Amino acid sequence: MVSPLARVLVRTPTTVGKFVEEGLWRQPDSVALLKEHQSFVELLQSLGAVVDVAESIDGLVDSVYMHDPMIMTPHGAILLRMAKPIRSDEPKHFRRTLEGIGVPILGELTAPGFADGGDKVWLDEKTLLIGHSYRTNQEGIEQIRKLLTPFGVEVFSFDLPHYQGSGAVLHLMSVLSPISYDKAVVYEPLAPVRLLEFLKSRDITWFTVSEKEMLTQGSNILAVAPDVVILAAGNPEIEKKLREAGISVHLFAGENVAVKGDGGPTCLTAPLIRSKHLQ
């Protein structure tokens, strides 16, 4: 998740839908929503990524968060089964999009398994971390593990806390964002102890995020290359820590498309190709 981002899929946000009642957003400004997303696409392109843009889906306000309906693997996409009722149709739209641009599909989850892509973190090609949350259950984790075991991928799962309950969203990537092969950003108060111990066992150090900035997507950071990241503007504390450590930080104004929907720059993307890490 930190190797150079070569190709990425995003979806134009819809302005038609019940953002507050069904999407659990804070009501966005529709003009700013589209403008912010377009600026985000242009930023990705300026940083060297080829960006595929899928059309908006009226009524599915969360569908702009392309990270969740799928897990991209080195062996093809795994289409997920989403627990949030209003998002249950998103994987079928995702399948059509992937087939249209020629991305292979490795498999898909079936009942009673469910999972969100925001609950997964790749540490390397053979190590996948998954959060067990209200959006990802044990059966979903086992199905993902079964699909990846033949390729020698190890899947490690970590229980996430109740926090604000099943109606809210707390993904693994709400508390953990890798930013290089040996560094990450972590919101410690909600991070599972076993997860922190696991990171230490892999010699991964981390920068801590405050509660205030966790709530404004300060812990959901997209790495476009090792030590090159995209951060939602308005998180000066973690921005300062990263810059002082020599990290290249690119800001995007995401008050409407990111913060008001509780989805950071990683959530807005479905990475399709990351280039190989050269030792």
N, C-alpha and C positions, 0 to 999 in steps of 0.2 A: 504493500500500500504506500510505499515511499519511492519506489523505482520511478524513473522518468515517465510521465504520463504522455503517451503517444496518441491515444484515441479515446474519446469519452462521449457518452450519450447523455443528453439533457432533454427536458420537456418544457415547452413554452407553458407558462402558467395560464390557467383559465381565470377569467374574471366573472364567470357565471357559476354560481353555486352558493350554498349556505355555509360561509366560512365559519361563523361563530357557532351556529347550532350543531353542525355535523363535523366540521373540520377541527373544532376546538382552537381556532385561531383567535387573535385579536384582529378586528376588522381592518384589512389592509386598504390602502389607497390604490385603486385599480390601475391608474395611470403609472404611479410610481412602481407598482408591482412588475409591470411589463418592462419599464425602463431599467429597473435594477437587474432584472434577469438578463436583458440584452447586454448590459454592461458587464455582467458576470461572464457571459459567453465570449465577449470580446477580450476580456482579461485572460481567459483560458487559451484563446487563440494566440494572443500576444506572447504567451509563455510556451508556445510550441506545440500545443495539442490540436489535433484534428477533432472538431466538435460536430457530432451528429445531433441535429435538433428535431425531436419528435413534436408532432402537432399537439395542441392543447386538447383536453377532454372536458367538455362542459359538464359541470355538476360534480366532478371529482377534483375538489380543490387541493387535496393532498398529493395528487399525482405529479406535481412539480418535483416532489422529493423522490427522485429516480433511484436512489440508493436502496430503497426498501423492498421492491417487488422481486428482486433477483440477487443472487450471489454470483459474481463473475469469478470463474476459476481458470487456471491455465488449460483446462480441458473442455471448456464450454460453459454456458450459463446454466445455473440451477434456478428455475422459476419457483418462487415461494408461494405459500398459501397464507394469506394475511388474516390476522385475528380481528382487526378493527373492521366492523361490518361495512362501513362506507368505503373501505379500501379493497374489499374482496374481489372486485372486478378488475383491479389494476393488472394482475399478472397476465390475464388474457390479452389485454391491450399491449402489454410488454412483449408477449410472444409474437404478435403481428409485427411490431416494430423491429424486433431482432431478426425475424425471418426476412423482413424487407431489406435489411442492410447486410444480410449474409452472416450473421453471428451464429455459430453452432450452439445447440441446446443439449446439455448433458443429461438433464432430467428435471423433474418437478415434484414438489411435495404433494402428498395426498392426505386425506383425512385419516386419523384425527390430528396429524401433525400440522403445525403452523410455525412460521418464523418471519421475521423482518430482517432485511439486509443491514439495517442499522445496528443489529446485535452481533455483527461479525467484524473481526479484525484479522487480516493476514499479517503475520510477522515475517514470513518468507513463503516460498512456494510449497513448502512441506508442513507449515504450521499455521493452523487456523484456530483462532479464539472465538468462542460464541458465548454470548450472554443468555442465561436462562432467565426470562423476564415474562411479564404479562403478554408480550408480543411474540415470544419464542418459547415453545414448550419442549419437554424432554423428547417426545416423539419426533418433533421437527428436527431436533439436534441429531437424533439417532438416524433419521433418514438421510440427512446431509452427510453424516459420518459414513454411512453405507455407500453413498455415491462416490466418496472421495478415497476411501480405504484402498481400492484397487490401484490407485496412483501413488500410494505411499504417503498420503497426507495424514498427519496426526491432527485430530480435533480435540481441543480442550475446552470444557465448558465451565462457566463461573456464574453462581447465583447472584442476581441483582436484587437490591432491596425493594421493599414495597413503596417507599417514598410517598408520592401523592396518589397512589392507588392505580387500579386497573384502567380507569378512565383517562388518565394522563399518559404521557409517553416518557419512558426512561429506557434508552438503549445503551448497550455497551459503549457505543461511540458518543454517548452523552458524557461519559467520564474518561474516555481514553482515545487519544488521537496520536498515532505514530507520526513523527516528523523527520526521522532519519533511521538508519539501520540500528542505531543504538540510543536513540532519544525519543521521548514522547511528551505529550502534554496530558496531565491527569488532574481530575477533580477528586481529591483524596477522600473527602467525607462520604461519598457514595461509592467509592471503589471497593470491590470485594478484597478482603485481606489476601485470599489465595491468589488473586490476580496480581497484586503488588509483589507478593513473594515470587510469583512466576516471572514477572518482569526482571526482578533482581537476579533470578537464576539464569536469565539470558543476558545478563550484563547490560540491561537497558535502564538508563537513568531518565528522570522526568522533571519537567517544570510544573509547578503547582498552579492551579487556577483558583481564584476566589469564588465564593458563592455568587456574588453579584455578577461576575463575568461569566460564570457557568450559565446563568439565566439569559445571557445575551449572546450565547453561542461561542463563548471564549474557549471552551474545551472541545469544540467540534471544528477541527482545522483540517484543511485539505492539503496534503503534500503533493506537489507537482513534480518534485525531484527531491533527493536527499537534501535537507536543510533549506529547501525553497517551498514556502507555504502560502496559502491563501487564507486570510483571516477576516471575519466579519468586522467592519469598522465599529468603533465604540467600545473596544476592549483594551484600553491603554496599559493596564497592568501587565497582562500576559504579552502584549506587543512589546513592551519595554524589555521584559525578561528575554524574549526571543532575540530581539535585535542586539542586546548586549552580549548574547552568546554567539553572535555571528550568523544567526539565521536570517535568510532573505525573506522578508515579510511583505506580501502584497495585499493591500486592503481593498475590500469592495463594500459599497454602501448597500446593506441588506436589511434595513429596518423593516421593510414590508415583506420581501420574499423569503427572508430567513428568520429574523427574530420574532415577528408576529405569528409565524406558524411553527415555532420551535424546531427549526431545521437549519443547520449551518451549511457552509459550503460543501462539505462532504455529502450531506443529505441530498443536495441538488444534483449530484452527479452519479452516473453509473460508469465507472471506468471500464473500458473494453480491452485496451492493450496498454500494458506497462512494459517498457523495454527491460532487458536483462540487466541485472546488477553485475558490473565488471569489477572484480576484486583487484 
